[in-house]
């Protein structure tokens, strides 16, 4: 349906924005998986009734922060982490927080999400580490994924560590 078309458009935009061939392939694979898996619950077969499928983040008002710190070097590091939010109905449950030193990545991200309908729900903020670490900000988050390790093109595709 229409949601699948929008999700496919997000995948295409993210693949086009990736710089390294490995990152493009990885984003494409994540997108293909989610296009198949994120179509709602499915009924299992057998004597017991069971539903299975993907689950979205908790809907308690808190969001997941994708924190682009000073060590991030390209969108290739952010794209695979942001894609599951961007292409599903969980996009309003994520925020991309950029360190002030990341003006170029912030501009590239803004250009990318500005070119795809619906991605304005993926909020973008600029915050120092001190602002990001503030109790008020942390209380509003479900978890933080730090996008800091540089993408090397040698298989370290995610380049991120999770905290929180």
N, C-alpha and C positions, 0 to 999 in steps of 0.2 A: 503494500500500500504506500500511501504518502509518507509515512514515517520511515519506511525502508529507503525510499528515494532520498529523503533528507539525510539519513545516516550515510548512505553511499556517497552523497555529495561532500559530506564532512571528511570521509575517508579519502576521497580523491584530492581534496584541498590539502589535507595533512601530508599525504604522499608527495604532492607537488612541492610542499614547503620544506621537505626533508632534503638535506644537502648530500649526505653520504648514501651510496647505494644500499648499504646494509640497513641503514635507518629506514629508507623507503620500503625495503622488503619487509622489515619487521612491522612497521606501521600497517602495511598492506595485510600482513598475516593477522595481526590483532583485529583489524577491521573486518576481515573475512570471517573470523571466528565470531565476533560480536554480531555481525549481520545474521548469522545462523542461530546463535544461542540466545540472543536478546529479543526473541519474539513472543515472550510470555511463558507461563508455566505449561508444562507438558504432563500428560497423564502416563504413568508407567503401566505396563501390562503385567498381568499376573493375578493372584488371588487377593492381594492386598491393594488397596487404593493408595497411591502415592503421587504426589506432584513433585517435579524437580525442575530446576532451571536456575538462572542467575538471580541473585538478590541485589537490590540497590542498597546504598548506604542508609543508615538509620535516618528516619524522617522526624528528627526531634528538634529541628531548627539549627543544628550545628552543621558546619560544612567541613570538607576536606580542603586543606591548604596545600597547593603545589608551590613550594617556596623556591624561587629561583635566586640562589645566593651568588656571591661574587665569583665563585669558581666555575660557574656554568659558562660554556663557550659557544653553544649553538642551540638552535631550536631542536636539533636532533635529540637532545637530552630530555626536552620537555614533551615533545609530541607523543611518544608512546604512553606517557603517564597521563596526559590530558585527554587522549582519544576516548577512553571508555566513558568519561563524563560528557565529552563534546557530542558524541554520536547517540547518546541515550537520553532518557528522560531524567537522568541524574545531573544534567548540566547545571542546574540551578543550585546544586549542592556542593559545588567546588568554587574555589577562589584561587586565582593565580597571583601570588605575591612576589613582586620583583624588588630586589635590592636596588637602591638608587644608582649603584654603579653599573646597572644593566640596562642603560638607556637604549642601546641598539637592539638587544633581544626584546625589550618591551615594545619597541616600535615595530619590529618584525611580527611579533605576536598580535599586536593591535591590527596590523594590516591583514594578517591571516584571518582572524576572527571577524573583522569588519567585512570581509568578502563572502561570508557564508551566513545565510539567513538563520536566525535562531541562536547563534553563538553569543549574542550580546548578553545572554543569561550567565555566561561564564565571566564572572566579575574579575576585573584586573585592578590590582592595587600596587602602589609603590610604597614600601615601608622599609625603614632602617631595621637592623636586627633588634635594636632596643624597642622600637614601635611594635614589631612583630611579636616580641617576647612579652609584651605588656599583658598583665593578668586579664584585662578586659578582652583583648584579642584572643588569647589562648582559651578563655572560657567559651568563646563562640565557635571553637573548632572541635570537630570529632577526632581528626588526626592530621598530622603534617607529613608530607612527603617532600624531602629536600632534594632539589635538582641541583647538584653541585659537582659531581665527579665528571671530568671531561669525557666526551665520547671519543674513543680511540680508533674505532673502525676495526677492531680486532675481536669482536664478539661481546664486548661489554656494552650491550645495547641499551640497557636501561640507564646505567650511570647514575643511579640514585640510591640513597639509603633512606629507610623509613625511621621515623622517630615519633614518639607520642602516641 
